[in-house]
Amino acid sequence: MKITDKINLTEELTELIEDGYGGSAEFTKILDLGIEMLFYVEQEAFTQREVQQVVSALKGIIGVLRG
């Protein structure tokens, strides 16, 4: 991968984080919640909205990385 491609991916990911989540702090909270979910997934452990936020964040990252 060329350096310009890496720079573009970084810019796209930064834009995704800021536009979708207001900044890296909130985005990090959602990703941390996703990691926690992997350990504690059981019925009623998390709200549907919390799960949807994590899925949206991960799909966004995948979309940027796939280009």
N, C-alpha and C positions, 0 to 999 in steps of 0.2 A: 504494500500500500504506500502510495506516495505521500509525502509530507502535506501537500495541499489537500489531499483527501482526508487526512487525519484532522487537519485544521477545520475543514468543512463539517466533519462529524461532530467535533467539539462544539462548534458554533451552533449546530442544529440541536444538539443535546442541551446546551445552555439555554437556548430559546424555548425548547420544550419545557424545561424545568421552570423557567421564569413565567412563561405564559400560562402553563397548566397548573402550577402549584405555588406561584408567588415567590419562589426562591428555593435555594438548596436546603434550607433548614426544614421547611415543610415537606419537601420531597424526600428528604432523608428519614423523617418520621414515618412516612408512609412505607418506605422500603424496609425500615426496621420492623414495622408492624407485620409486613409480609414474611419476614424471617421468623418472627415470633409465632406467626400462624402455623408455620411448618412444624413447630414443636407441640402446639396445643390445639390443633384442629379437632374439634368435636362440636356436636350440635349445641347451639346457643353460646359458644365461646366468643364469637365476634358478631357484630351486626352485619347485615347484608351490605350495607353502605360501606363499611370498612373493607370488606372483601372486594367490593367493586373498585374502590380507590386503589387498592394494591394491584389488581388486575390491570386497571387502566395505566398505572405507572409503568408496569412491566411491559405492556403492549407498546407504549410510547417509546420506551428504550429500544425494544426490538425493531420497531419501525424505523427509527433513526439509524440503527446499526446496519439494517438490511439495505438502507438507502432507497 
